[in-house]
């Protein structure tokens, strides 16, 4: 009986040892994983406060298995007649679909916050009175009023005085088509929509469609 129990214990230990030796840890990413860094100068074209505007900036982050980017980005207003300034940034997530193909696709999103200063739309700017900014009803009285207002606006830009500043939350999803120029450089062209929250009555003046061009530089 003792011999039987001893043999049973030894066999059990042998089986357990064999099972532990052959067991492997299960992971989300299988096989060899290619990780690296990506940085992309990015140029955006958009409608802002009812006028065409362009923004410059960029994003970057860590790329996992050449498929998933996790990082951050920041953008600022380069020019536009509808706003005096706009800057925003936040976390960036991008998923690359079939990145090995010459032409491929990615889905990217930014979530964060920013600040903007919008023009009031007040008609008496510094150039008031030099064109047909104000209707003339004839007579010297109306022309004199225009001249007086023009001289006043040369010293005080009322559009700037009544400009409105606000902070906001932003979510900006985009879809991009990417051309692989080389192993390191890729050109992306895409479009999306800028969703704005927390800006009160100015919200619909800040959100809008966007188009973008980005040069992606990868380091694996």
Backbone as a chain_set.jsonl record, in Angstrom:
{"seq": "XXXXXXXXXXXXXXXXXXXXXXXXXXXXXXXXXXXXXXXXXXXXXXXXXXXXXXXXXXXXXXXXXXXXXXXXXXXXXXXXXXXXXXXXXXXXXXXXXXXXXXXXXXXXXXXXXXXXXXXXXXXXXXXXXXXXXXXXXXXXXXXXXXXXXXXXXXXXXXXXXXXXXXXXXXXXXXXXXXXXXXXXXXXXXXXXXXXXXXXXXXXXXXXXXXXXXXXXXXXX", "coords": {"N": [[0.83, -1.214, 0.0], [1.919, 1.217, 0.825], [3.886, 1.497, -1.109], [2.298, 1.807, -3.383], [0.97, 4.299, -2.82], [3.163, 6.011, -2.661], [4.141, 5.836, -5.266], [1.953, 6.973, -6.634], [1.967, 9.618, -5.676], [4.439, 10.513, -6.655], [3.988, 10.333, -9.413], [1.96, 12.251, -9.679], [3.312, 14.626, -8.979], [5.135, 14.693, -11.062], [3.455, 15.048, -13.311], [2.321, 17.574, -12.73], [4.592, 19.207, -12.738], [5.37, 18.968, -15.399], [3.187, 20.16, -16.685], [3.339, 22.792, -15.737], [5.737, 23.559, -16.836], [5.23, 23.601, -19.569], [3.268, 25.491, -19.884], [2.14, 28.673, -21.162], [2.049, 32.265, -21.037], [-0.899, 33.998, -21.761], [-1.447, 36.636, -24.033], [-2.546, 39.913, -25.228], [-1.432, 40.817, -27.633], [0.014, 38.867, -30.093], [2.952, 36.917, -30.762], [6.002, 38.367, -32.174], [6.219, 41.764, -31.434], [6.087, 44.857, -33.018], [7.055, 47.84, -31.933], [7.07, 51.439, -31.715], [7.811, 54.968, -32.321], [5.841, 57.767, -33.339], [5.64, 60.846, -35.07], [3.922, 63.717, -36.239], [3.704, 66.566, -38.127], [0.912, 68.655, -38.62], [-1.636, 70.037, -40.612], [-4.561, 71.909, -40.651], [-7.701, 72.68, -42.173], [-10.591, 74.599, -41.97], [-14.007, 75.515, -41.113], [-14.661, 78.29, -39.188], [-16.424, 80.093, -36.929], [-18.076, 80.948, -38.974], [-16.334, 81.602, -41.024], [-13.581, 80.893, -43.282], [-10.741, 79.149, -42.054], [-7.402, 78.344, -40.986], [-5.377, 75.971, -39.269], [-2.401, 75.179, -37.471], [-0.244, 72.619, -36.278], [0.424, 69.613, -34.52], [0.864, 66.088, -33.829], [1.733, 63.241, -31.822], [3.086, 60.1, -30.613], [3.213, 56.865, -28.979], [3.483, 53.939, -30.853], [1.906, 50.88, -31.086], [2.596, 47.687, -32.127], [2.544, 48.522, -34.77], [-0.04, 49.338, -35.288], [-1.699, 50.66, -33.422], [-1.872, 53.866, -32.127], [-1.071, 55.789, -29.314], [-1.168, 58.833, -27.826], [-0.607, 62.357, -27.907], [-1.727, 65.674, -28.925], [-1.542, 69.052, -30.291], [-2.97, 72.134, -31.403], [-3.103, 75.303, -33.114], [-4.544, 78.447, -34.092], [-3.763, 79.613, -37.294], [-4.484, 81.457, -39.307], [-7.401, 83.406, -40.087], [-10.488, 85.011, -40.61], [-12.596, 84.998, -38.897], [-11.984, 84.715, -36.233], [-9.927, 85.737, -33.484], [-8.136, 84.159, -32.201], [-7.318, 80.734, -31.459], [-6.706, 77.857, -29.682], [-6.068, 74.47, -29.007], [-5.841, 71.219, -27.481], [-5.015, 67.785, -26.616], [-5.533, 64.317, -25.698], [-4.606, 61.779, -28.038], [-5.772, 59.199, -30.111], [-5.133, 56.677, -32.446], [-5.946, 54.383, -34.991], [-4.549, 52.151, -37.203], [-5.302, 50.755, -40.329], [-4.454, 47.992, -42.125], [-1.723, 48.798, -42.582], [0.553, 48.079, -43.978], [0.054, 48.194, -46.707], [0.428, 50.037, -49.81], [-1.337, 52.211, -50.098], [-3.333, 53.111, -47.469], [-5.571, 53.153, -44.6], [-6.567, 55.142, -41.773], [-8.087, 55.648, -38.564], [-8.635, 58.326, -36.518], [-8.709, 60.11, -33.404], [-9.145, 62.984, -31.333], [-9.343, 64.069, -28.004], [-9.991, 66.57, -25.732], [-9.286, 69.869, -24.607], [-9.615, 73.493, -24.915], [-9.068, 76.968, -25.857], [-10.596, 79.932, -27.102], [-10.823, 83.005, -28.936], [-13.245, 84.966, -30.212], [-14.243, 87.05, -32.942], [-16.446, 89.836, -32.643], [-18.095, 90.504, -34.697], [-18.838, 93.068, -35.064], [-19.532, 95.922, -37.012], [-17.904, 98.183, -37.131], [-14.922, 98.31, -37.692], [-11.338, 98.867, -38.065], [-11.153, 99.592, -40.708], [-13.48, 100.768, -41.326], [-15.697, 102.828, -43.157], [-14.086, 103.26, -45.288], [-14.922, 101.936, -47.428], [-17.908, 100.528, -48.671], [-19.208, 100.245, -46.172], [-21.233, 101.291, -44.652], [-24.551, 102.295, -45.072], [-25.405, 104.995, -47.203], [-27.52, 107.714, -46.984], [-27.705, 109.971, -48.39], [-26.942, 113.491, -48.534], [-25.064, 115.708, -46.338], [-25.078, 115.006, -43.725], [-25.171, 112.18, -43.26], [-22.76, 111.415, -44.446], [-20.969, 112.804, -42.886], [-21.361, 111.532, -40.451], [-20.34, 108.999, -40.993], [-17.652, 109.651, -41.495], [-16.906, 110.63, -38.992], [-17.255, 108.346, -37.383], [-15.409, 106.666, -38.6], [-12.974, 107.969, -37.993], [-13.015, 107.679, -35.254], [-12.913, 104.888, -35.033], [-10.377, 104.372, -35.926], [-8.757, 104.787, -33.775], [-9.901, 103.175, -31.85], [-10.551, 99.916, -32.085], [-13.454, 98.548, -32.41], [-14.324, 96.004, -32.912], [-12.403, 94.401, -31.755], [-12.655, 95.231, -29.11], [-15.154, 94.282, -28.348], [-14.806, 91.573, -28.625], [-15.136, 88.063, -27.901], [-14.155, 85.757, -25.45], [-13.612, 82.321, -24.742], [-13.502, 79.159, -23.025], [-13.335, 75.632, -23.782], [-14.485, 72.228, -24.278], [-13.354, 69.568, -26.375], [-13.975, 67.199, -28.967], [-12.678, 65.422, -31.578], [-13.092, 63.537, -34.142], [-11.585, 61.771, -36.909], [-11.079, 60.564, -40.277], [-8.556, 59.131, -42.214], [-6.706, 58.913, -45.273], [-3.811, 57.267, -46.219], [-0.648, 57.535, -47.72], [2.092, 55.542, -48.267], [5.161, 56.764, -48.397], [7.807, 56.084, -47.856], [9.597, 53.739, -45.738], [9.787, 55.2, -43.424], [8.485, 57.676, -43.818], [5.238, 58.978, -44.274], [2.37, 60.154, -45.969], [-0.552, 61.736, -45.061], [-3.979, 62.358, -45.73], [-7.06, 63.727, -44.872], [-10.328, 63.959, -43.277], [-12.759, 65.32, -40.979], [-14.757, 66.054, -38.071], [-15.249, 68.729, -35.838], [-16.289, 68.61, -32.673], [-17.702, 70.617, -30.216], [-17.953, 71.401, -26.772], [-19.286, 72.802, -23.716], [-19.072, 75.515, -24.223], [-21.193, 77.195, -24.163], [-23.37, 79.606, -25.571], [-21.679, 80.096, -27.666], [-20.987, 77.773, -28.82], [-21.941, 76.649, -31.281], [-20.609, 78.272, -33.033], [-18.052, 77.507, -32.965], [-17.732, 74.775, -33.525], [-17.359, 72.464, -36.33], [-16.753, 71.236, -39.718], [-13.663, 69.662, -40.72], [-10.635, 69.563, -42.654], [-7.572, 67.901, -43.308], [-3.966, 67.76, -43.637], [-1.18, 65.774, -43.209], [2.196, 64.981, -42.42], [3.582, 62.054, -41.676], [6.003, 60.788, -39.531], [7.782, 57.969, -38.745], [9.374, 55.944, -36.273], [10.783, 53.044, -35.779]], "CA": [[0.0, 0.0, 0.0], [2.817, 2.379, 0.872], [4.536, 1.601, -2.419], [1.295, 2.344, -4.305], [0.771, 5.718, -2.511], [4.392, 6.728, -3.032], [4.157, 5.904, -6.735], [0.901, 7.903, -7.039], [2.442, 10.974, -5.363], [5.512, 10.839, -7.592], [3.376, 10.561, -10.723], [1.238, 13.528, -9.611], [4.322, 15.688, -9.017], [5.696, 14.703, -12.412], [2.456, 15.633, -14.213], [2.212, 19.001, -12.419], [5.821, 19.861, -13.194], [5.322, 19.002, -16.857], [2.163, 21.129, -17.077], [3.851, 24.123, -15.45], [6.827, 23.859, -17.759], [4.738, 23.825, -20.929], [2.263, 26.555, -19.9], [2.607, 29.983, -21.622], [1.174, 33.363, -20.659], [-1.707, 34.526, -22.847], [-1.344, 38.089, -24.159], [-3.405, 40.519, -26.237], [-0.668, 40.855, -28.879], [0.686, 37.586, -30.278], [4.201, 36.903, -31.515], [6.884, 39.524, -32.052], [5.479, 43.019, -31.552], [6.901, 45.976, -33.496], [6.638, 49.091, -31.321], [7.896, 52.571, -32.101], [7.317, 56.32, -32.073], [5.365, 58.496, -34.513], [5.406, 62.288, -34.936], [3.332, 64.211, -37.486], [3.214, 67.938, -38.313], [-0.445, 68.521, -39.139], [-2.242, 71.303, -41.032], [-6.008, 71.738, -40.741], [-8.488, 73.72, -42.826], [-11.886, 74.419, -41.339], [-14.921, 76.643, -40.963], [-14.628, 78.757, -37.805], [-17.222, 81.307, -36.725], [-18.639, 81.349, -40.251], [-15.296, 81.997, -41.976], [-12.528, 79.913, -43.519], [-9.593, 79.307, -41.161], [-6.411, 77.267, -41.018], [-4.688, 75.727, -38.011], [-1.155, 74.421, -37.567], [0.062, 71.895, -35.052], [0.95, 68.281, -34.744], [0.578, 65.084, -32.808], [2.707, 62.158, -31.765], [2.839, 59.141, -29.559], [3.78, 55.525, -29.04], [2.741, 53.05, -31.751], [1.968, 49.489, -30.642], [2.416, 46.685, -33.179], [2.283, 49.252, -36.017], [-1.485, 49.415, -35.497], [-2.398, 51.52, -32.475], [-1.109, 54.993, -31.592], [-1.585, 56.451, -28.121], [-0.305, 59.989, -27.611], [-1.248, 63.645, -27.708], [-1.551, 66.644, -29.993], [-1.927, 70.435, -30.002], [-3.191, 72.932, -32.607], [-3.378, 76.72, -32.881], [-5.037, 79.144, -35.274], [-2.741, 80.287, -38.098], [-5.148, 82.64, -39.85], [-8.84, 83.281, -40.239], [-11.13, 86.29, -40.351], [-13.702, 84.867, -37.957], [-11.532, 84.563, -34.852], [-8.628, 86.332, -33.169], [-7.238, 83.129, -31.711], [-7.888, 79.455, -31.037], [-5.703, 76.842, -29.373], [-6.614, 73.332, -28.277], [-5.009, 70.023, -27.472], [-5.554, 66.688, -25.821], [-5.061, 62.976, -25.989], [-4.861, 61.315, -29.406], [-5.799, 57.756, -30.355], [-5.233, 56.402, -33.883], [-5.887, 52.967, -35.353], [-4.139, 51.99, -38.6], [-5.89, 49.591, -40.976], [-3.642, 47.466, -43.233], [-0.678, 49.802, -42.763], [1.581, 47.599, -44.892], [-0.297, 48.482, -48.104], [0.904, 51.324, -50.312], [-2.372, 53.161, -49.682], [-4.079, 52.512, -46.368], [-6.538, 54.023, -43.915], [-6.511, 55.201, -40.315], [-9.147, 56.362, -37.853], [-7.968, 59.054, -35.434], [-9.559, 60.975, -32.605], [-8.548, 63.809, -30.278], [-10.266, 64.483, -26.949], [-9.263, 67.47, -24.842], [-9.884, 71.166, -24.342], [-8.904, 74.615, -25.505], [-9.511, 78.337, -25.611], [-10.766, 80.668, -28.353], [-11.289, 84.387, -28.913], [-14.015, 85.169, -31.436], [-14.634, 88.407, -33.299], [-17.831, 90.143, -32.302], [-18.884, 90.771, -35.89], [-19.204, 94.484, -35.04], [-19.148, 96.435, -38.329], [-17.031, 99.356, -37.089], [-13.513, 97.973, -37.508], [-10.395, 99.932, -38.416], [-11.328, 99.976, -42.105], [-14.841, 101.258, -41.529], [-15.808, 104.123, -43.812], [-13.221, 103.331, -46.464], [-15.634, 101.286, -48.525], [-19.361, 100.663, -48.557], [-19.553, 99.565, -44.932], [-22.409, 101.88, -44.024], [-25.405, 102.849, -46.123], [-25.496, 106.449, -47.284], [-28.882, 108.12, -47.32], [-27.642, 111.262, -49.063], [-26.759, 114.644, -47.661], [-23.801, 115.779, -45.625], [-25.206, 114.443, -42.379], [-24.779, 110.774, -43.232], [-21.328, 111.315, -44.745], [-20.26, 113.286, -41.71], [-21.419, 110.493, -39.416], [-19.396, 107.959, -41.394], [-16.293, 110.152, -41.276], [-16.667, 110.699, -37.553], [-17.112, 106.978, -36.882], [-14.149, 106.137, -39.115], [-11.871, 108.531, -37.213], [-13.074, 107.059, -33.93], [-12.519, 103.479, -35.122], [-8.937, 104.289, -36.137], [-8.137, 104.741, -32.446], [-10.52, 102.114, -31.063], [-11.113, 98.853, -32.914], [-14.583, 98.041, -31.63], [-14.433, 94.557, -33.1], [-11.544, 93.806, -30.733], [-13.17, 95.56, -27.783], [-16.304, 93.435, -28.054], [-14.486, 90.165, -28.885], [-15.557, 87.155, -26.83], [-13.215, 84.669, -25.168], [-14.252, 81.193, -24.073], [-12.837, 77.858, -22.95], [-14.245, 74.611, -24.295], [-14.076, 70.838, -24.444], [-13.369, 69.221, -27.796], [-13.809, 65.826, -29.457], [-12.457, 65.617, -33.01], [-12.805, 62.293, -34.881], [-11.158, 61.942, -38.298], [-10.708, 59.409, -41.093], [-7.445, 59.544, -43.06], [-6.127, 58.046, -46.298], [-2.366, 57.417, -46.037], [0.24, 57.041, -48.772], [3.416, 55.193, -47.74], [6.234, 57.27, -49.251], [8.94, 55.21, -47.545], [9.388, 53.047, -44.466], [9.717, 56.173, -42.328], [7.64, 58.831, -44.105], [3.916, 58.697, -44.811], [1.562, 61.352, -46.175], [-1.949, 61.476, -44.754], [-4.986, 63.367, -46.073], [-8.314, 63.241, -44.309], [-11.35, 64.908, -42.864], [-13.496, 64.952, -39.777], [-15.659, 67.071, -37.528], [-14.845, 69.251, -34.534], [-17.416, 68.745, -31.749], [-17.354, 71.507, -29.114], [-18.847, 71.39, -25.624], [-18.925, 73.685, -22.609], [-18.836, 76.89, -24.679], [-22.43, 77.955, -24.089], [-23.978, 80.099, -26.817], [-20.664, 80.171, -28.72], [-20.64, 76.412, -29.231], [-22.185, 76.411, -32.712], [-19.68, 79.092, -33.817], [-16.727, 76.899, -32.859], [-17.644, 73.439, -34.127], [-17.42, 72.488, -37.786], [-16.006, 70.229, -40.475], [-12.237, 69.93, -40.89], [-9.813, 68.781, -43.577], [-6.206, 67.96, -42.787], [-2.829, 67.167, -44.344], [-0.152, 65.488, -42.207], [3.361, 64.184, -42.8], [3.839, 61.17, -40.543], [7.362, 60.255, -39.435], [7.767, 56.842, -37.818], [10.677, 55.47, -35.807], [10.609, 51.71, -35.202]], "C": [[0.862, 1.26, 0.0], [3.487, 2.602, -0.485], [3.578, 2.22, -3.435], [1.098, 3.842, -4.091], [1.98, 6.549, -2.916], [4.477, 6.909, -4.539], [3.15, 6.92, -7.247], [1.327, 9.352, -6.818], [3.511, 11.41, -6.35], [4.972, 11.12, -8.988], [2.645, 11.905, -10.768], [2.199, 14.703, -9.706], [4.903, 15.826, -10.412], [4.754, 15.368, -13.403], [2.339, 17.134, -14.001], [3.424, 19.774, -12.923], [5.827, 20.017, -14.707], [4.335, 20.053, -17.354], [2.648, 22.55, -16.865], [4.939, 24.525, -16.435], [6.34, 24.199, -19.149], [3.733, 24.961, -21.017], [2.889, 27.864, -20.362], [1.583, 31.045, -21.245], [0.415, 33.873, -21.875], [-1.628, 36.048, -22.849], [-2.257, 38.591, -25.262], [-2.734, 40.521, -27.606], [0.17, 39.6, -29.003], [1.99, 37.76, -31.061], [5.058, 38.121, -31.248], [6.096, 40.799, -32.334], [6.438, 44.134, -31.943], [6.36, 47.266, -32.901], [7.562, 50.218, -31.758], [7.215, 53.889, -31.804], [6.898, 56.96, -33.389], [5.192, 59.969, -34.163], [4.917, 62.819, -36.273], [2.992, 65.693, -37.385], [1.886, 67.877, -39.069], [-1.015, 69.904, -39.452], [-3.73, 71.06, -41.263], [-6.644, 72.95, -41.417], [-9.939, 73.513, -42.401], [-12.748, 75.665, -41.458], [-14.953, 77.029, -39.489], [-15.366, 80.083, -37.709], [-17.734, 81.86, -38.054], [-17.634, 81.771, -41.3], [-14.28, 80.877, -42.142], [-11.345, 80.205, -42.608], [-8.653, 78.128, -41.336], [-5.719, 77.189, -39.665], [-3.418, 74.93, -38.284], [-0.909, 73.741, -36.226], [0.663, 70.547, -35.38], [0.557, 67.343, -33.629], [1.65, 64.01, -32.861], [2.379, 61.218, -30.634], [3.519, 57.814, -29.828], [2.885, 54.639, -29.894], [2.986, 51.607, -31.331], [1.662, 48.568, -31.815], [2.071, 47.316, -34.532], [0.79, 49.417, -36.312], [-2.166, 50.472, -34.644], [-1.46, 52.609, -31.977], [-1.828, 55.565, -30.384], [-0.645, 57.609, -27.813], [-1.096, 61.252, -27.362], [-0.969, 64.579, -28.861], [-1.994, 68.024, -29.561], [-2.006, 71.209, -31.314], [-3.481, 74.376, -32.22], [-3.764, 77.391, -34.19], [-3.897, 79.858, -35.988], [-3.299, 81.554, -38.729], [-6.624, 82.342, -40.022], [-9.501, 84.578, -39.837], [-12.219, 86.213, -39.297], [-13.294, 84.763, -36.509], [-10.173, 85.222, -34.683], [-7.639, 85.287, -32.681], [-7.989, 81.875, -31.312], [-6.748, 78.465, -30.841], [-6.374, 75.706, -28.617], [-5.661, 72.156, -28.375], [-5.638, 68.953, -26.612], [-4.922, 65.365, -26.185], [-5.479, 62.535, -27.383], [-4.79, 59.795, -29.45], [-5.963, 57.549, -31.854], [-5.081, 54.907, -34.133], [-5.613, 52.862, -36.852], [-4.685, 50.672, -39.154], [-5.028, 49.206, -42.175], [-2.504, 48.422, -43.59], [0.413, 49.37, -43.743], [1.298, 47.873, -46.353], [0.212, 49.861, -48.507], [-0.051, 52.446, -49.924], [-3.219, 52.481, -48.616], [-4.895, 53.572, -45.649], [-6.265, 54.015, -42.418], [-7.718, 55.967, -39.789], [-8.504, 57.008, -36.632], [-8.963, 59.926, -34.682], [-8.761, 61.738, -31.57], [-9.637, 64.191, -29.293], [-9.496, 65.356, -25.976], [-10.012, 68.757, -24.607], [-9.069, 72.272, -24.965], [-9.527, 75.936, -25.151], [-9.598, 79.062, -26.95], [-11.226, 82.087, -28.074], [-11.946, 84.676, -30.249], [-14.29, 86.643, -31.666], [-16.11, 88.613, -32.99], [-18.713, 90.254, -33.529], [-19.35, 92.211, -35.952], [-18.713, 95.146, -36.329], [-18.138, 97.565, -38.296], [-15.605, 98.959, -36.76], [-12.631, 99.117, -37.955], [-10.576, 100.418, -39.851], [-12.714, 100.537, -42.388], [-14.814, 102.633, -42.204], [-14.949, 104.246, -45.049], [-13.862, 102.659, -47.678], [-17.108, 101.554, -48.389], [-19.854, 99.961, -47.31], [-20.871, 100.052, -44.347], [-23.269, 102.519, -45.102], [-25.449, 104.37, -46.067], [-26.897, 106.824, -47.758], [-28.903, 109.498, -47.988], [-27.467, 112.393, -48.071], [-25.462, 114.57, -46.894], [-23.867, 115.096, -44.266], [-24.731, 113.005, -42.314], [-23.297, 110.613, -43.513], [-20.49, 111.778, -43.561], [-20.257, 112.26, -40.595], [-20.43, 109.379, -39.718], [-17.968, 108.405, -41.133], [-15.953, 110.195, -39.799], [-16.437, 109.311, -36.972], [-15.81, 106.357, -37.358], [-12.969, 106.658, -38.306], [-11.832, 107.927, -35.817], [-12.545, 105.628, -33.976], [-11.039, 103.316, -35.419], [-8.184, 104.201, -34.817], [-8.667, 103.587, -31.604], [-11.153, 101.096, -32.011], [-12.225, 98.176, -32.121], [-14.763, 96.544, -31.784], [-13.571, 93.825, -32.078], [-12.095, 94.038, -29.337], [-14.293, 94.611, -27.39], [-16.062, 91.964, -28.395], [-14.812, 89.32, -27.656], [-14.564, 86.018, -26.688], [-13.926, 83.565, -24.401], [-13.328, 79.982, -24.038], [-13.834, 76.787, -23.371], [-13.622, 73.225, -24.184], [-14.204, 70.488, -25.926], [-13.224, 67.719, -27.994], [-13.761, 65.924, -30.98], [-12.094, 64.292, -33.683], [-12.468, 62.589, -36.335], [-10.931, 60.589, -38.957], [-9.654, 59.883, -42.09], [-7.087, 58.474, -44.08], [-4.628, 58.325, -46.32], [-1.621, 56.793, -47.21], [1.615, 56.785, -48.159], [4.495, 55.656, -48.721], [7.483, 56.416, -49.092], [8.635, 54.506, -46.232], [9.17, 54.033, -43.327], [8.703, 57.278, -42.566], [6.342, 58.4, -44.771], [3.132, 60.0, -44.904], [0.1, 60.997, -45.962], [-2.844, 62.652, -45.118], [-6.322, 62.861, -45.558], [-9.282, 64.349, -43.964], [-12.082, 64.408, -41.644], [-14.413, 66.077, -39.345], [-15.197, 67.448, -36.134], [-16.093, 69.474, -33.674], [-16.964, 69.558, -30.535], [-18.403, 71.4, -28.014], [-18.37, 72.376, -24.571], [-18.674, 75.118, -23.005], [-20.106, 77.727, -24.701], [-22.963, 78.346, -25.454], [-22.981, 80.183, -27.969], [-20.352, 78.811, -29.336], [-20.811, 76.199, -30.73], [-21.309, 77.286, -33.604], [-18.28, 78.48, -33.843], [-16.634, 75.527, -33.517], [-17.765, 73.534, -35.646], [-16.596, 71.384, -38.418], [-14.548, 70.654, -40.628], [-11.666, 69.05, -42.0], [-8.372, 68.926, -43.118], [-5.205, 67.291, -43.725], [-1.718, 66.988, -43.323], [0.97, 64.661, -42.819], [3.776, 63.364, -41.584], [5.261, 60.62, -40.626], [7.379, 59.177, -38.361], [9.189, 56.389, -37.505], [10.474, 54.143, -35.088], [11.975, 51.07, -34.966]], "O": [[0.587, 2.227, -0.71], [3.635, 3.734, -0.945], [3.981, 3.051, -4.249], [1.061, 4.596, -5.064], [1.841, 7.651, -3.447], [4.832, 7.979, -5.034], [3.442, 7.656, -8.19], [1.083, 10.213, -7.664], [3.495, 12.545, -6.829], [5.439, 12.035, -9.667], [2.703, 12.614, -11.773], [1.938, 15.666, -10.426], [5.138, 16.935, -10.89], [5.188, 16.159, -14.24], [2.266, 17.893, -14.967], [3.288, 20.868, -13.47], [6.232, 21.052, -15.236], [4.609, 20.757, -18.326], [2.408, 23.422, -17.7], [5.044, 25.69, -16.819], [6.964, 25.001, -19.845], [3.372, 25.367, -22.122], [4.032, 28.158, -20.013], [0.39, 30.758, -21.146], [1.02, 34.152, -22.91], [-1.729, 36.68, -21.797], [-2.694, 37.826, -26.121], [-3.381, 40.259, -28.62], [0.96, 39.295, -28.109], [2.105, 38.642, -31.913], [4.884, 38.819, -30.249], [5.397, 40.901, -33.342], [7.467, 44.339, -31.298], [5.306, 47.741, -33.325], [8.71, 49.974, -32.129], [6.186, 53.937, -31.13], [7.518, 56.728, -34.427], [4.669, 60.308, -33.101], [5.427, 62.427, -37.323], [2.085, 66.06, -36.638], [1.754, 67.134, -40.041], [-0.891, 70.829, -38.649], [-4.116, 70.132, -41.973], [-6.191, 74.083, -41.258], [-10.459, 72.399, -42.462], [-12.275, 76.732, -41.852], [-15.24, 76.191, -38.634], [-14.977, 81.07, -38.332], [-17.819, 83.073, -38.244], [-18.023, 82.251, -42.365], [-14.129, 80.023, -41.268], [-10.981, 81.364, -42.408], [-9.058, 77.052, -41.778], [-5.503, 78.203, -39.001], [-3.366, 74.115, -39.204], [-1.319, 74.238, -35.177], [1.33, 70.377, -36.401], [-0.009, 67.753, -32.616], [2.383, 63.898, -33.843], [1.513, 61.494, -29.803], [4.293, 57.665, -30.774], [1.672, 54.591, -29.688], [4.131, 51.165, -31.232], [0.595, 48.658, -32.423], [1.379, 46.702, -35.344], [0.404, 49.613, -37.464], [-3.114, 51.115, -35.096], [-0.379, 52.316, -31.464], [-3.036, 55.798, -30.417], [0.542, 57.397, -27.566], [-2.127, 61.231, -26.69], [-0.087, 64.321, -29.68], [-2.732, 68.168, -28.586], [-1.214, 70.976, -32.228], [-4.027, 74.649, -31.151], [-3.357, 76.954, -35.266], [-3.149, 80.616, -35.37], [-2.66, 82.605, -38.689], [-7.042, 81.186, -40.092], [-9.124, 85.186, -38.835], [-12.717, 87.243, -38.845], [-14.155, 84.726, -35.63], [-9.369, 85.262, -35.614], [-6.429, 85.505, -32.74], [-9.141, 81.934, -30.883], [-5.926, 78.265, -31.735], [-7.156, 75.942, -27.697], [-4.789, 72.111, -29.243], [-6.659, 69.176, -25.962], [-3.912, 65.304, -26.887], [-6.566, 62.871, -27.853], [-3.872, 59.185, -28.901], [-6.829, 58.167, -32.474], [-4.206, 54.252, -33.566], [-6.352, 53.415, -37.667], [-4.549, 49.618, -38.533], [-4.883, 49.979, -43.122], [-2.341, 48.806, -44.749], [1.124, 50.217, -44.283], [2.211, 47.795, -47.174], [0.404, 50.738, -47.665], [0.381, 53.508, -49.474], [-3.757, 51.397, -48.842], [-4.906, 54.739, -46.04], [-5.797, 53.022, -41.862], [-8.289, 56.815, -40.476], [-7.899, 56.323, -35.807], [-9.936, 60.417, -35.255], [-7.811, 61.207, -30.994], [-10.73, 64.59, -29.694], [-8.464, 64.94, -25.449], [-11.23, 68.752, -24.429], [-7.976, 72.041, -25.481], [-10.388, 76.031, -24.277], [-8.771, 78.837, -27.834], [-11.931, 82.342, -27.097], [-11.294, 84.638, -31.292], [-14.537, 87.396, -30.725], [-16.914, 87.683, -33.067], [-19.933, 90.118, -33.436], [-20.172, 92.555, -36.801], [-17.559, 94.941, -36.703], [-17.558, 97.89, -39.332], [-15.123, 99.24, -35.663], [-13.119, 100.22, -38.2], [-10.19, 101.541, -40.174], [-13.082, 100.754, -43.543], [-14.001, 103.49, -41.856], [-15.061, 105.225, -45.787], [-13.392, 102.803, -48.807], [-17.522, 102.659, -48.039], [-20.8, 99.176, -47.365], [-21.547, 99.316, -43.629], [-22.746, 103.224, -45.966], [-25.522, 104.954, -44.986], [-27.389, 106.332, -48.773], [-29.958, 110.114, -48.138], [-27.81, 112.257, -46.897], [-24.835, 113.515, -46.805], [-22.85, 114.663, -43.724], [-23.973, 112.642, -41.415], [-22.638, 109.774, -42.9], [-19.435, 111.213, -43.271], [-19.27, 112.127, -39.872], [-19.76, 108.872, -38.818], [-17.159, 107.636, -40.612], [-14.844, 109.84, -39.399], [-15.531, 109.116, -36.162], [-15.171, 105.607, -36.619], [-12.065, 105.896, -37.964], [-10.759, 107.691, -35.262], [-11.821, 105.198, -33.078], [-10.485, 102.239, -35.195], [-7.105, 103.613, -34.747], [-7.958, 103.075, -30.738], [-12.162, 101.379, -32.657], [-11.963, 97.333, -31.263], [-15.294, 95.884, -30.891], [-13.949, 92.76, -31.589], [-12.017, 93.16, -28.478], [-14.378, 94.185, -26.238], [-17.013, 91.184, -28.45], [-14.769, 89.801, -26.524], [-14.176, 85.39, -27.673], [-14.741, 83.835, -23.519], [-12.481, 79.806, -24.913], [-15.044, 77.01, -23.321], [-12.411, 73.072, -24.021], [-15.045, 71.036, -26.638], [-12.462, 67.053, -27.293], [-14.687, 66.444, -31.602], [-10.913, 63.957, -33.784], [-12.993, 63.534, -36.924], [-10.631, 59.599, -38.29], [-9.831, 60.915, -42.737], [-7.154, 57.279, -43.792], [-4.212, 59.478, -46.426], [-1.921, 55.677, -47.635], [2.231, 57.693, -47.601], [4.718, 55.02, -49.751], [8.137, 56.067, -50.075], [7.546, 54.656, -45.677], [8.45, 53.735, -42.374], [8.111, 57.777, -41.609], [6.331, 57.583, -45.691], [3.221, 60.849, -44.017], [-0.427, 60.08, -46.593], [-2.508, 63.805, -44.847], [-6.68, 61.704, -45.777], [-9.082, 65.513, -44.31], [-12.033, 63.223, -41.313], [-14.795, 66.936, -40.14], [-14.801, 66.589, -35.346], [-16.86, 70.407, -33.913], [-15.961, 69.228, -29.902], [-19.599, 71.32, -28.293], [-17.195, 72.741, -24.537], [-18.118, 75.882, -22.216], [-20.098, 78.85, -25.206], [-23.007, 77.532, -26.377], [-23.383, 80.324, -29.123], [-19.549, 78.712, -30.264], [-19.932, 75.635, -31.381], [-21.266, 77.07, -34.815], [-17.43, 78.881, -34.639], [-15.572, 75.152, -34.015], [-18.212, 74.547, -36.183], [-15.84, 70.686, -37.742], [-14.235, 71.844, -40.663], [-12.149, 67.946, -42.25], [-7.993, 69.972, -42.592], [-5.544, 66.39, -44.492], [-1.346, 67.944, -42.642], [0.732, 63.763, -43.626], [4.258, 63.907, -40.59], [5.67, 60.064, -41.645], [7.035, 59.434, -37.207], [10.08, 56.442, -38.352], [10.047, 54.112, -33.934], [12.052, 49.94, -34.483]]}, "num_chains": 1, "name": "protein.A"}
